[in-house]
Amino acid sequence: MGRARILIVEDDLVTQRTLVRKLATEDREIRCVTSATDAIRAVQGAAPDLMILDLTLFEEDPFHSIRDGFGALAWLRRSLPDLHFPVIVYTANQSPNVDTQARQVGVFRVLRKTSDVHALLDAVCEALNVREAA
């Protein structure tokens, strides 16, 4: 598969830097964006092998319909149906509704930011392995 392209969509720069530090390896290319709009542009430019998506993304929305990470993901799935890549939602939101919404838009895994970072690392490896096998 070559270098795995991971797109991190996270508006908190401390969390973003932590994720990059934990996920960076020689066989991974990591790109970070801070907004739903930038995530859409990044995917349109070069589809990732995996997206790690925060749900609460504060921004002015030029699309006027994208309110959060789920909105960006739904827009991508609708507008670019031939693109298939796993998405890990990484969120502080504890609501069980997050899990329901995630299933509806085909999210690979939902992890809470309170989880052990090893759970995220395991999910990333699993998602990349599933993608490679497909």
N, CA, C and O atoms as a GROMACS GRO file, in nm:
protein
  536
    1MET      N    1   0.082  -0.119   0.000
    1MET     CA    2   0.000   0.000   0.000
    1MET      C    3   0.086   0.125   0.000
    1MET      O    4   0.036   0.231  -0.037
    2GLY      N    5   0.211   0.120   0.038
    2GLY     CA    6   0.293   0.239   0.047
    2GLY      C    7   0.266   0.313   0.176
    2GLY      O    8   0.217   0.256   0.273
    3ARG      N    9   0.298   0.440   0.176
    3ARG     CA   10   0.273   0.522   0.295
    3ARG      C   11   0.123   0.546   0.312
    3ARG      O   12   0.056   0.587   0.218
    4ALA      N   13   0.073   0.519   0.430
    4ALA     CA   14  -0.068   0.542   0.461
    4ALA      C   15  -0.090   0.692   0.483
    4ALA      O   16  -0.017   0.756   0.558
    5ARG      N   17  -0.190   0.745   0.415
    5ARG     CA   18  -0.224   0.887   0.428
    5ARG      C   19  -0.336   0.900   0.532
    5ARG      O   20  -0.446   0.849   0.513
    6ILE      N   21  -0.304   0.968   0.642
    6ILE     CA   22  -0.402   0.988   0.750
    6ILE      C   23  -0.435   1.136   0.757
    6ILE      O   24  -0.346   1.221   0.766
    7LEU      N   25  -0.563   1.165   0.752
    7LEU     CA   26  -0.611   1.303   0.765
    7LEU      C   27  -0.671   1.319   0.903
    7LEU      O   28  -0.767   1.251   0.938
    8ILE      N   29  -0.615   1.410   0.982
    8ILE     CA   30  -0.666   1.441   1.115
    8ILE      C   31  -0.745   1.571   1.105
    8ILE      O   32  -0.692   1.675   1.066
    9VAL      N   33  -0.873   1.564   1.142
    9VAL     CA   34  -0.960   1.681   1.141
    9VAL      C   35  -0.989   1.714   1.287
    9VAL      O   36  -1.075   1.654   1.350
   10GLU      N   37  -0.916   1.811   1.338
   10GLU     CA   38  -0.921   1.845   1.481
   10GLU      C   39  -0.888   1.992   1.497
   10GLU      O   40  -0.783   2.038   1.452
   11ASP      N   41  -0.979   2.067   1.560
   11ASP     CA   42  -0.956   2.210   1.575
   11ASP      C   43  -0.877   2.247   1.700
   11ASP      O   44  -0.831   2.361   1.712
   12ASP      N   45  -0.862   2.156   1.793
   12ASP     CA   46  -0.781   2.182   1.912
   12ASP      C   47  -0.635   2.148   1.880
   12ASP      O   48  -0.601   2.032   1.858
   13LEU      N   49  -0.551   2.250   1.876
   13LEU     CA   50  -0.413   2.229   1.831
   13LEU      C   51  -0.331   2.142   1.926
   13LEU      O   52  -0.240   2.072   1.881
   14VAL      N   53  -0.362   2.144   2.054
   14VAL     CA   54  -0.291   2.058   2.149
   14VAL      C   55  -0.325   1.911   2.119
   14VAL      O   56  -0.235   1.826   2.113
   15THR      N   57  -0.451   1.882   2.100
   15THR     CA   58  -0.493   1.746   2.066
   15THR      C   59  -0.434   1.706   1.932
   15THR      O   60  -0.387   1.594   1.915
   16GLN      N   61  -0.437   1.797   1.838
   16GLN     CA   62  -0.381   1.770   1.706
   16GLN      C   63  -0.233   1.731   1.715
   16GLN      O   64  -0.191   1.631   1.656
   17ARG      N   65  -0.155   1.810   1.789
   17ARG     CA   66  -0.011   1.779   1.803
   17ARG      C   67   0.011   1.645   1.874
   17ARG      O   68   0.101   1.570   1.838
   18THR      N   69  -0.072   1.616   1.973
   18THR     CA   70  -0.061   1.489   2.044
   18THR      C   71  -0.088   1.372   1.949
   18THR      O   72  -0.016   1.273   1.950
   19LEU      N   73  -0.191   1.385   1.869
   19LEU     CA   74  -0.222   1.279   1.773
   19LEU      C   75  -0.110   1.259   1.673
   19LEU      O   76  -0.072   1.146   1.644
   20VAL      N   77  -0.057   1.366   1.621
   20VAL     CA   78   0.054   1.356   1.526
   20VAL      C   79   0.172   1.286   1.591
   20VAL      O   80   0.233   1.197   1.531
   21ARG      N   81   0.205   1.326   1.713
   21ARG     CA   82   0.318   1.264   1.784
   21ARG      C   83   0.296   1.115   1.804
   21ARG      O   84   0.389   1.036   1.788
   22LYS      N   85   0.174   1.076   1.839
   22LYS     CA   86   0.145   0.934   1.866
   22LYS      C   87   0.134   0.851   1.739
   22LYS      O   88   0.167   0.732   1.740
   23LEU      N   89   0.088   0.911   1.630
   23LEU     CA   90   0.061   0.834   1.509
   23LEU      C   91   0.174   0.836   1.407
   23LEU      O   92   0.176   0.752   1.316
   24ALA      N   93   0.266   0.929   1.419
   24ALA     CA   94   0.370   0.944   1.318
   24ALA      C   95   0.464   0.823   1.317
   24ALA      O   96   0.521   0.785   1.419
   25THR      N   97   0.476   0.765   1.200
   25THR     CA   98   0.575   0.659   1.175
   25THR      C   99   0.628   0.681   1.034
   25THR      O  100   0.577   0.766   0.960
   26GLU      N  101   0.729   0.605   0.998
   26GLU     CA  102   0.786   0.620   0.864
   26GLU      C  103   0.688   0.582   0.754
   26GLU      O  104   0.697   0.634   0.643
   27ASP      N  105   0.595   0.493   0.785
   27ASP     CA  106   0.503   0.448   0.681
   27ASP      C  107   0.367   0.519   0.686
   27ASP      O  108   0.269   0.470   0.629
   28ARG      N  109   0.362   0.634   0.753
   28ARG     CA  110   0.240   0.714   0.759
   28ARG      C  111   0.269   0.859   0.724
   28ARG      O  112   0.364   0.919   0.774
   29GLU      N  113   0.187   0.913   0.637
   29GLU     CA  114   0.191   1.055   0.604
   29GLU      C  115   0.070   1.118   0.670
   29GLU      O  116  -0.044   1.080   0.642
   30ILE      N  117   0.093   1.213   0.757
   30ILE     CA  118  -0.016   1.270   0.835
   30ILE      C  119  -0.038   1.415   0.794
   30ILE      O  120   0.056   1.495   0.786
   31ARG      N  121  -0.163   1.446   0.768
   31ARG     CA  122  -0.202   1.583   0.734
   31ARG      C  123  -0.307   1.626   0.835
   31ARG      O  124  -0.394   1.547   0.872
   32CYS      N  125  -0.300   1.748   0.879
   32CYS     CA  126  -0.395   1.800   0.977
   32CYS      C  127  -0.470   1.920   0.921
   32CYS      O  128  -0.412   2.005   0.852
   33VAL      N  129  -0.599   1.924   0.951
   33VAL     CA  130  -0.680   2.041   0.920
   33VAL      C  131  -0.765   2.071   1.043
   33VAL      O  132  -0.784   1.985   1.129
   34THR      N  133  -0.814   2.193   1.050
   34THR     CA  134  -0.885   2.235   1.171
   34THR      C  135  -1.034   2.260   1.151
   34THR      O  136  -1.103   2.296   1.246
   35SER      N  137  -1.084   2.242   1.029
   35SER     CA  138  -1.224   2.273   1.004
   35SER      C  139  -1.287   2.171   0.910
   35SER      O  140  -1.217   2.099   0.838
   36ALA      N  141  -1.419   2.167   0.911
   36ALA     CA  142  -1.493   2.080   0.820
   36ALA      C  143  -1.468   2.121   0.676
   36ALA      O  144  -1.452   2.036   0.588
   37THR      N  145  -1.464   2.251   0.651
   37THR     CA  146  -1.440   2.301   0.516
   37THR      C  147  -1.303   2.256   0.466
   37THR      O  148  -1.290   2.211   0.352
   38ASP      N  149  -1.201   2.269   0.551
   38ASP     CA  150  -1.066   2.227   0.511
   38ASP      C  151  -1.059   2.076   0.493
   38ASP      O  152  -0.983   2.027   0.409
   39ALA      N  153  -1.136   2.001   0.570
   39ALA     CA  154  -1.140   1.855   0.554
   39ALA      C  155  -1.196   1.818   0.417
   39ALA      O  156  -1.142   1.731   0.348
   40ILE      N  157  -1.303   1.886   0.379
   40ILE     CA  158  -1.362   1.860   0.247
   40ILE      C  159  -1.263   1.892   0.137
   40ILE      O  160  -1.246   1.814   0.042
   41ARG      N  161  -1.198   2.005   0.149
   41ARG     CA  162  -1.098   2.044   0.046
   41ARG      C  163  -0.982   1.944   0.042
   41ARG      O  164  -0.934   1.908  -0.065
   42ALA      N  165  -0.937   1.900   0.158
   42ALA     CA  166  -0.826   1.804   0.163
   42ALA      C  167  -0.864   1.673   0.097
   42ALA      O  168  -0.785   1.617   0.020
   43VAL      N  169  -0.982   1.624   0.125
   43VAL     CA  170  -1.026   1.497   0.065
   43VAL      C  171  -1.047   1.511  -0.085
   43VAL      O  172  -1.014   1.421  -0.162
   44GLN      N  173  -1.100   1.624  -0.127
   44GLN     CA  174  -1.117   1.647  -0.271
   44GLN      C  175  -0.981   1.651  -0.341
   44GLN      O  176  -0.970   1.608  -0.456
   45GLY      N  177  -0.879   1.702  -0.273
   45GLY     CA  178  -0.746   1.711  -0.331
   45GLY      C  179  -0.674   1.577  -0.338
   45GLY      O  180  -0.612   1.545  -0.438
   46ALA      N  181  -0.682   1.501  -0.232
   46ALA     CA  182  -0.615   1.370  -0.225
   46ALA      C  183  -0.682   1.289  -0.115
   46ALA      O  184  -0.665   1.317   0.004
   47ALA      N  185  -0.758   1.190  -0.155
   47ALA     CA  186  -0.832   1.110  -0.057
   47ALA      C  187  -0.736   1.041   0.040
   47ALA      O  188  -0.634   0.985  -0.002
   48PRO      N  189  -0.768   1.044   0.167
   48PRO     CA  190  -0.683   0.978   0.265
   48PRO      C  191  -0.711   0.827   0.268
   48PRO      O  192  -0.810   0.780   0.213
   49ASP      N  193  -0.623   0.755   0.332
   49ASP     CA  194  -0.647   0.614   0.360
   49ASP      C  195  -0.727   0.598   0.488
   49ASP      O  196  -0.789   0.495   0.511
   50LEU      N  197  -0.725   0.703   0.571
   50LEU     CA  198  -0.796   0.702   0.698
   50LEU      C  199  -0.818   0.847   0.741
   50LEU      O  200  -0.731   0.932   0.725
   51MET      N  201  -0.936   0.872   0.798
   51MET     CA  202  -0.964   1.004   0.854
   51MET      C  203  -0.993   0.986   1.003
   51MET      O  204  -1.071   0.899   1.042
   52ILE      N  205  -0.930   1.070   1.085
   52ILE     CA  206  -0.963   1.080   1.227
   52ILE      C  207  -1.036   1.212   1.242
   52ILE      O  208  -0.982   1.318   1.214
   53LEU      N  209  -1.162   1.204   1.288
   53LEU     CA  210  -1.253   1.316   1.279
   53LEU      C  211  -1.307   1.357   1.415
   53LEU      O  212  -1.373   1.278   1.483
   54ASP      N  213  -1.280   1.480   1.453
   54ASP     CA  214  -1.346   1.540   1.569
   54ASP      C  215  -1.484   1.584   1.523
   54ASP      O  216  -1.504   1.613   1.405
   55LEU      N  217  -1.579   1.588   1.613
   55LEU     CA  218  -1.715   1.626   1.575
   55LEU      C  219  -1.744   1.773   1.592
   55LEU      O  220  -1.820   1.831   1.514
   56THR      N  221  -1.684   1.835   1.691
   56THR     CA  222  -1.710   1.975   1.719
   56THR      C  223  -1.601   2.058   1.654
   56THR      O  224  -1.488   2.064   1.702
   57LEU      N  225  -1.636   2.120   1.543
   57LEU     CA  226  -1.541   2.199   1.466
   57LEU      C  227  -1.596   2.341   1.454
   57LEU      O  228  -1.696   2.363   1.386
   58PHE      N  229  -1.530   2.434   1.518
   58PHE     CA  230  -1.579   2.572   1.518
   58PHE      C  231  -1.527   2.645   1.396
   58PHE      O  232  -1.406   2.657   1.375
   59GLU      N  233  -1.621   2.695   1.315
   59GLU     CA  234  -1.581   2.768   1.194
   59GLU      C  235  -1.702   2.840   1.136
   59GLU      O  236  -1.817   2.808   1.167
   60GLU      N  237  -1.674   2.934   1.052
   60GLU     CA  238  -1.777   2.993   0.968
   60GLU      C  239  -1.794   2.899   0.850
   60GLU      O  240  -1.696   2.865   0.784
   61ASP      N  241  -1.915   2.857   0.825
   61ASP     CA  242  -1.941   2.756   0.724
   61ASP      C  243  -1.985   2.817   0.592
   61ASP      O  244  -2.098   2.865   0.581
   62PRO      N  245  -1.898   2.817   0.490
   62PRO     CA  246  -1.937   2.874   0.361
   62PRO      C  247  -2.040   2.786   0.289
   62PRO      O  248  -2.108   2.834   0.198
   63PHE      N  249  -2.053   2.660   0.329
   63PHE     CA  250  -2.150   2.572   0.264
   63PHE      C  251  -2.289   2.587   0.326
   63PHE      O  252  -2.387   2.541   0.268
   64HIS      N  253  -2.299   2.650   0.441
   64HIS     CA  254  -2.426   2.678   0.509
   64HIS      C  255  -2.507   2.554   0.542
   64HIS      O  256  -2.627   2.565   0.568
   65SER      N  257  -2.446   2.441   0.543
   65SER     CA  258  -2.519   2.320   0.579
   65SER      C  259  -2.434   2.230   0.668
   65SER      O  260  -2.486   2.134   0.727
   66ILE      N  261  -2.308   2.258   0.679
   66ILE     CA  262  -2.218   2.173   0.754
   66ILE      C  263  -2.198   2.232   0.892
   66ILE      O  264  -2.140   2.339   0.907
   67ARG      N  265  -2.248   2.163   0.991
   67ARG     CA  266  -2.246   2.214   1.127
   67ARG      C  267  -2.141   2.148   1.215
   67ARG      O  268  -2.103   2.203   1.318
   68ASP      N  269  -2.093   2.030   1.175
   68ASP     CA  270  -1.999   1.956   1.259
   68ASP      C  271  -1.927   1.851   1.174
   68ASP      O  272  -1.940   1.848   1.052
   69GLY      N  273  -1.851   1.767   1.242
   69GLY     CA  274  -1.778   1.662   1.172
   69GLY      C  275  -1.870   1.567   1.098
   69GLY      O  276  -1.838   1.524   0.986
   70PHE      N  277  -1.984   1.532   1.157
   70PHE     CA  278  -2.079   1.445   1.088
   70PHE      C  279  -2.132   1.510   0.962
   70PHE      O  280  -2.152   1.444   0.860
   71GLY      N  281  -2.155   1.641   0.968
   71GLY     CA  282  -2.200   1.713   0.849
   71GLY      C  283  -2.098   1.707   0.738
   71GLY      O  284  -2.133   1.687   0.621
   72ALA      N  285  -1.971   1.725   0.772
   72ALA     CA  286  -1.865   1.717   0.672
   72ALA      C  287  -1.858   1.577   0.613
   72ALA      O  288  -1.844   1.560   0.492
   73LEU      N  289  -1.868   1.477   0.698
   73LEU     CA  290  -1.861   1.339   0.650
   73LEU      C  291  -1.980   1.306   0.560
   73LEU      O  292  -1.963   1.243   0.456
   74ALA      N  293  -2.099   1.347   0.600
   74ALA     CA  294  -2.217   1.322   0.517
   74ALA      C  295  -2.202   1.391   0.381
   74ALA      O  296  -2.236   1.334   0.278
   75TRP      N  297  -2.152   1.514   0.382
   75TRP     CA  298  -2.130   1.587   0.257
   75TRP      C  299  -2.032   1.511   0.167
   75TRP      O  300  -2.055   1.497   0.047
   76LEU      N  301  -1.922   1.464   0.225
   76LEU     CA  302  -1.823   1.389   0.147
   76LEU      C  303  -1.882   1.261   0.090
   76LEU      O  304  -1.861   1.230  -0.028
   77ARG      N  305  -1.955   1.187   0.171
   77ARG     CA  306  -2.014   1.060   0.125
   77ARG      C  307  -2.114   1.084   0.011
   77ARG      O  308  -2.121   1.006  -0.084
   78ARG      N  309  -2.190   1.193   0.023
   78ARG     CA  310  -2.289   1.226  -0.079
   78ARG      C  311  -2.223   1.278  -0.208
   78ARG      O  312  -2.261   1.238  -0.318
   79SER      N  313  -2.126   1.364  -0.192
   79SER     CA  314  -2.066   1.432  -0.307
   79SER      C  315  -1.958   1.352  -0.376
   79SER      O  316  -1.933   1.370  -0.496
   80LEU      N  317  -1.893   1.265  -0.303
   80LEU     CA  318  -1.783   1.185  -0.358
   80LEU      C  319  -1.807   1.037  -0.328
   80LEU      O  320  -1.730   0.976  -0.255
   81PRO      N  321  -1.915   0.979  -0.383
   81PRO     CA  322  -1.954   0.843  -0.345
   81PRO      C  323  -1.853   0.734  -0.383
   81PRO      O  324  -1.858   0.624  -0.328
   82ASP      N  325  -1.764   0.763  -0.475
   82ASP     CA  326  -1.665   0.662  -0.516
   82ASP      C  327  -1.545   0.655  -0.422
   82ASP      O  328  -1.463   0.564  -0.433
   83LEU      N  329  -1.536   0.751  -0.329
   83LEU     CA  330  -1.426   0.749  -0.233
   83LEU      C  331  -1.466   0.663  -0.113
   83LEU      O  332  -1.572   0.682  -0.054
   84HIS      N  333  -1.380   0.571  -0.080
   84HIS     CA  334  -1.406   0.484   0.034
   84HIS      C  335  -1.282   0.483   0.123
   84HIS      O  336  -1.176   0.438   0.080
   85PHE      N  337  -1.296   0.532   0.243
   85PHE     CA  338  -1.188   0.528   0.340
   85PHE      C  339  -1.251   0.520   0.478
   85PHE      O  340  -1.358   0.576   0.500
   86PRO      N  341  -1.186   0.449   0.570
   86PRO     CA  342  -1.242   0.440   0.705
   86PRO      C  343  -1.229   0.572   0.780
   86PRO      O  344  -1.136   0.650   0.758
   87VAL      N  345  -1.326   0.593   0.869
   87VAL     CA  346  -1.328   0.714   0.951
   87VAL      C  347  -1.337   0.672   1.097
   87VAL      O  348  -1.424   0.593   1.135
   88ILE      N  349  -1.247   0.726   1.177
   88ILE     CA  350  -1.253   0.708   1.322
   88ILE      C  351  -1.297   0.842   1.380
   88ILE      O  352  -1.228   0.943   1.364
   89VAL      N  353  -1.410   0.841   1.447
   89VAL     CA  354  -1.456   0.962   1.516
   89VAL      C  355  -1.385   0.964   1.651
   89VAL      O  356  -1.390   0.868   1.727
   90TYR      N  357  -1.319   1.075   1.679
   90TYR     CA  358  -1.245   1.094   1.804
   90TYR      C  359  -1.304   1.218   1.869
   90TYR      O  360  -1.276   1.330   1.828
   91THR      N  361  -1.386   1.197   1.972
   91THR     CA  362  -1.468   1.306   2.023
   91THR      C  363  -1.474   1.307   2.176
   91THR      O  364  -1.456   1.205   2.241
   92ALA      N  365  -1.499   1.424   2.230
   92ALA     CA  366  -1.524   1.437   2.374
   92ALA      C  367  -1.672   1.420   2.405
   92ALA      O  368  -1.709   1.409   2.522
   93ASN      N  369  -1.756   1.417   2.303
   93ASN     CA  370  -1.900   1.404   2.320
   93ASN      C  371  -1.934   1.265   2.375
   93ASN      O  372  -1.902   1.164   2.312
   94GLN      N  373  -1.997   1.262   2.490
   94GLN     CA  374  -2.030   1.135   2.556
   94GLN      C  375  -2.170   1.084   2.521
   94GLN      O  376  -2.210   0.977   2.569
   95SER      N  377  -2.244   1.155   2.441
   95SER     CA  378  -2.382   1.119   2.410
   95SER      C  379  -2.389   0.987   2.333
   95SER      O  380  -2.312   0.965   2.240
   96PRO      N  381  -2.482   0.899   2.370
   96PRO     CA  382  -2.502   0.776   2.293
   96PRO      C  383  -2.552   0.804   2.152
   96PRO      O  384  -2.542   0.718   2.064
   97ASN      N  385  -2.607   0.924   2.130
   97ASN     CA  386  -2.652   0.959   1.995
   97ASN      C  387  -2.536   0.963   1.896
   97ASN      O  388  -2.556   0.941   1.777
   98VAL      N  389  -2.416   0.990   1.945
   98VAL     CA  390  -2.298   0.992   1.859
   98VAL      C  391  -2.279   0.855   1.795
   98VAL      O  392  -2.252   0.846   1.675
   99ASP      N  393  -2.292   0.750   1.873
   99ASP     CA  394  -2.274   0.616   1.820
   99ASP      C  395  -2.380   0.583   1.715
   99ASP      O  396  -2.350   0.520   1.613
  100THR      N  397  -2.502   0.626   1.739
  100THR     CA  398  -2.611   0.602   1.643
  100THR      C  399  -2.584   0.676   1.513
  100THR      O  400  -2.595   0.619   1.405
  101GLN      N  401  -2.549   0.803   1.524
  101GLN     CA  402  -2.517   0.882   1.404
  101GLN      C  403  -2.398   0.823   1.330
  101GLN      O  404  -2.395   0.820   1.207
  102ALA      N  405  -2.300   0.777   1.404
  102ALA     CA  406  -2.180   0.721   1.343
  102ALA      C  407  -2.215   0.598   1.258
  102ALA      O  408  -2.166   0.584   1.146
  103ARG      N  409  -2.299   0.512   1.311
  103ARG     CA  410  -2.341   0.393   1.234
  103ARG      C  411  -2.414   0.436   1.107
  103ARG      O  412  -2.396   0.374   1.001
  104GLN      N  413  -2.496   0.539   1.116
  104GLN     CA  414  -2.574   0.585   1.002
  104GLN      C  415  -2.487   0.636   0.887
  104GLN      O  416  -2.526   0.624   0.770
  105VAL      N  417  -2.372   0.691   0.918
  105VAL     CA  418  -2.284   0.744   0.812
  105VAL      C  419  -2.163   0.654   0.787
  105VAL      O  420  -2.069   0.695   0.719
  106GLY      N  421  -2.165   0.533   0.842
  106GLY     CA  422  -2.061   0.436   0.810
  106GLY      C  423  -1.926   0.460   0.873
  106GLY      O  424  -1.823   0.434   0.811
  107VAL      N  425  -1.925   0.509   0.995
  107VAL     CA  426  -1.799   0.532   1.066
  107VAL      C  427  -1.740   0.398   1.110
  107VAL      O  428  -1.813   0.310   1.156
  108PHE      N  429  -1.611   0.384   1.096
  108PHE     CA  430  -1.542   0.261   1.134
  108PHE      C  431  -1.544   0.239   1.285
  108PHE      O  432  -1.574   0.129   1.331
  109ARG      N  433  -1.514   0.344   1.361
  109ARG     CA  434  -1.510   0.333   1.507
  109ARG      C  435  -1.531   0.469   1.569
  109ARG      O  436  -1.491   0.571   1.512
  110VAL      N  437  -1.594   0.471   1.686
  110VAL     CA  438  -1.609   0.593   1.766
  110VAL      C  439  -1.526   0.575   1.892
  110VAL      O  440  -1.544   0.477   1.966
  111LEU      N  441  -1.438   0.668   1.916
  111LEU     CA  442  -1.358   0.667   2.039
  111LEU      C  443  -1.374   0.801   2.109
  111LEU      O  444  -1.375   0.907   2.047
  112ARG      N  445  -1.386   0.792   2.240
  112ARG     CA  446  -1.396   0.914   2.320
  112ARG      C  447  -1.256   0.963   2.355
  112ARG      O  448  -1.164   0.882   2.374
  113LYS      N  449  -1.239   1.092   2.363
  113LYS     CA  450  -1.109   1.150   2.395
  113LYS      C  451  -1.064   1.112   2.536
  113LYS      O  452  -0.947   1.130   2.571
  114THR      N  453  -1.155   1.060   2.616
  114THR     CA  454  -1.118   1.013   2.749
  114THR      C  455  -1.057   0.873   2.744
  114THR      O  456  -1.006   0.823   2.844
  115SER      N  457  -1.063   0.808   2.627
  115SER     CA  458  -1.010   0.673   2.612
  115SER      C  459  -0.857   0.674   2.621
  115SER      O  460  -0.791   0.775   2.599
  116ASP      N  461  -0.806   0.559   2.654
  116ASP     CA  462  -0.662   0.537   2.652
  116ASP      C  463  -0.612   0.558   2.508
  116ASP      O  464  -0.676   0.511   2.414
  117VAL      N  465  -0.502   0.626   2.491
  117VAL     CA  466  -0.449   0.653   2.357
  117VAL      C  467  -0.418   0.523   2.283
  117VAL      O  468  -0.417   0.520   2.160
  118HIS      N  469  -0.392   0.416   2.357
  118HIS     CA  470  -0.365   0.287   2.292
  118HIS      C  471  -0.486   0.237   2.217
  118HIS      O  472  -0.472   0.168   2.115
  119ALA      N  473  -0.605   0.269   2.264
  119ALA     CA  474  -0.728   0.231   2.192
  119ALA      C  475  -0.731   0.299   2.056
  119ALA      O  476  -0.772   0.238   1.957
  120LEU      N  477  -0.689   0.424   2.050
  120LEU     CA  478  -0.683   0.495   1.922
  120LEU      C  479  -0.578   0.434   1.831
  120LEU      O  480  -0.602   0.412   1.713
  121LEU      N  481  -0.462   0.407   1.886
  121LEU     CA  482  -0.355   0.347   1.805
  121LEU      C  483  -0.398   0.212   1.749
  121LEU      O  484  -0.371   0.181   1.633
  122ASP      N  485  -0.465   0.131   1.831
  122ASP     CA  486  -0.515   0.001   1.785
  122ASP      C  487  -0.619   0.019   1.676
  122ASP      O  488  -0.618  -0.054   1.576
  123ALA      N  489  -0.709   0.114   1.694
  123ALA     CA  490  -0.814   0.138   1.594
  123ALA      C  491  -0.753   0.185   1.461
  123ALA      O  492  -0.799   0.144   1.354
  124VAL      N  493  -0.651   0.270   1.467
  124VAL     CA  494  -0.584   0.316   1.346
  124VAL      C  495  -0.521   0.198   1.272
  124VAL      O  496  -0.539   0.184   1.151
  125CYS      N  497  -0.449   0.114   1.344
  125CYS     CA  498  -0.387  -0.002   1.280
  125CYS      C  499  -0.491  -0.095   1.220
  125CYS      O  500  -0.475  -0.143   1.108
  126GLU      N  501  -0.599  -0.119   1.294
  126GLU     CA  502  -0.706  -0.205   1.244
  126GLU      C  503  -0.771  -0.146   1.119
  126GLU      O  504  -0.794  -0.218   1.021
  127ALA      N  505  -0.801  -0.018   1.122
  127ALA     CA  506  -0.865   0.047   1.007
  127ALA      C  507  -0.775   0.043   0.883
  127ALA      O  508  -0.822   0.016   0.773
  128LEU      N  509  -0.647   0.069   0.902
  128LEU     CA  510  -0.554   0.064   0.790
  128LEU      C  511  -0.540  -0.078   0.736
  128LEU      O  512  -0.528  -0.098   0.614
  129ASN      N  513  -0.541  -0.176   0.824
  129ASN     CA  514  -0.533  -0.316   0.779
  129ASN      C  515  -0.658  -0.357   0.702
  129ASN      O  516  -0.649  -0.426   0.600
  130VAL      N  517  -0.774  -0.314   0.749
  130VAL     CA  518  -0.898  -0.343   0.677
  130VAL      C  519  -0.897  -0.276   0.540
  130VAL      O  520  -0.936  -0.337   0.441
  131ARG      N  521  -0.851  -0.154   0.535
  131ARG     CA  522  -0.844  -0.081   0.406
  131ARG      C  523  -0.749  -0.151   0.311
  131ARG      O  524  -0.778  -0.165   0.192
  132GLU      N  525  -0.636  -0.195   0.363
  132GLU     CA  526  -0.536  -0.261   0.279
  132GLU      C  527  -0.590  -0.394   0.224
  132GLU      O  528  -0.562  -0.430   0.110
  133ALA      N  529  -0.667  -0.464   0.304
  133ALA     CA  530  -0.723  -0.593   0.263
  133ALA      C  531  -0.834  -0.578   0.161
  133ALA      O  532  -0.862  -0.671   0.085
  134ALA      N  533  -0.898  -0.461   0.158
  134ALA     CA  534  -1.013  -0.442   0.066
  134ALA      C  535  -0.971  -0.427  -0.078
  134ALA      O  536  -1.056  -0.411  -0.166
   0.00000   0.00000   0.00000
